Amino acid sequence: MSLTDTPRANRLHIGLFGKRNSGKSSLVNALTNQNIALVSEVAGTTTDPVYKSMEIYGIGPCVFIDTAGFDDSGDLGTMRVEKTKLAREKTDIALVLFSDVDLVEELQWIAHFKHAKTPVVAIINKADILADRIDELKKVIKKNSGLDPIVVSAKEKQGIAKIREEIIRLLPEDYEIKSITGDLAKTGDTVLLVMPQDIQAPKGRLILPQVQTLRDLLDKKCLVMSATTDKLDEALAAMKNPPNLIITDSQVFKTVYDKKPKESKLTSFSVLFANYKGDIKFFTESAKSIASLTEDSHVLIAEACTHAPLKEDIGREKLPRLLRAKIGEKLTITVVSGTDFPDDLSGYDLVIQCGACMFNRKYVLSRAEKARSQNVPMSNYGVVLAYLSGILDKIDF
């Protein structure tokens, strides 16, 4: 990814779903005007989902997800379908392809998308082959799903413009409207960023949440100063007036809180992302459940990144140490990373999600909804660290 690219997690995710050989890969190629997906007459050519980042006029930065057929079978087929289901949770707008009048599986998937409030575009592909059945298909799809299908031929590149128009029409109202810093910062505000550069931040680089937050502040025409924790006193002394806002690494929340001017608002990068990517109200309420945990409780910590554990890793070492110091050494803590997030959360008393800078908002919200539906509290690294520091009611978001 170049320095000018929009991170994948911040792009609109457009997923293509349908039976094997329904023309999903051909349609991805037609939509992107590139041969990015392998096309074959053999059913089941697409195995793992293919993610392609694009800039589409009228849509902006987006990701097309080409998935395996949801009718795949056998042991490997079942694994492919599970990957397709995972892609479904990341999808902001779903393109569901129809290729015959047997609509049972397509309707089940559409029902899931509607339940998740994911907009759906119904598509009859292969118009060049299904010419004599199109009218029948349109009637059946409309009757059973309430959707008016778009008729296209990916091979002949017919109807592609209509799909783009429908995607634009279905764009979520708040898509790309939310700011990382929200109402906490406005034009002309002075903002101090406290950014410890430890082993988690490779030499010569900032971590992604710091970069994205800095860009958000610059877009708002804020005046920004950055400092490491050990230079916090000097940074504050160098500022003519107290900063309107201080954004810190959550791991030094208490240190910064104890030194901040009373006029300055305080938050952290992780808390900002809890609001930007997830459900901050649910996360803050859930953090309070820590008070009722015992040594017999079971906590799930979910990392977005799949990295090799480093010394003093926040998710694998620091948070577990802090939780056990408060609750007891016998507290059971399980750590998962990447997309390895269990469907059944009933065995957990609390889920703690990282800032999720690598996930799109739709996917983080789907995790929150999964926890809420199973009556399992779910919070976020920064929110939990604020709670454990005794300042959750004193920070801003």
Sequence and secondary structure as in RCSB ss.txt:
>XXXX:A:sequence
MSLTDTPRANRLHIGLFGKRNSGKSSLVNALTNQNIALVSEVAGTTTDPVYKSMEIYGIGPCVFIDTAGFDDSGD
LGTMRVEKTKLAREKTDIALVLFSDVDLVEELQWIAHFKHAKTPVVAIINKADILADRIDELKKVIKKNSGLDPI
VVSAKEKQGIAKIREEIIRLLPEDYEIKSITGDLAKTGDTVLLVMPQDIQAPKGRLILPQVQTLRDLLDKKCLVM
SATTDKLDEALAAMKNPPNLIITDSQVFKTVYDKKPKESKLTSFSVLFANYKGDIKFFTESAKSIASLTEDSHVL
IAEACTHAPLKEDIGREKLPRLLRAKIGEKLTITVVSGTDFPDDLSGYDLVIQCGACMFNRKYVLSRAEKARSQN
VPMSNYGVVLAYLSGILDKIDF
>XXXX:A:secstr
  TTS  GGGSEEEEEE STTSSHHHHHHHHHTS  S   SSTT   S EEEEEEETTTEEEEEEE   TT  HH
HHHHHHHHHHHHHHH SEEEEEE SS  HHHHHHHHHHHHTT  EEEEE  TTTSGGGHHHHHHHHHHHH    E
E BTTTTBSHHHHHHHHHHH  TTTTT  SSGGG  TT EEEEE    TTS TT   HHHHHHHHHHHHTT EEE
EE GGGHHHHHHHSSS  SEEEE GGGHHHHHHHS TTSEEEEHHHHHHHHHS HHHHHHHHGGGGG  TT EEE
EEESS     TT IIIIIHHHHHHHHH TT EEEEEETT   S  TT SEEEE   TTS HHHHHHHHHHHHHTT
  EEEHHHHHHHHTT GGG   
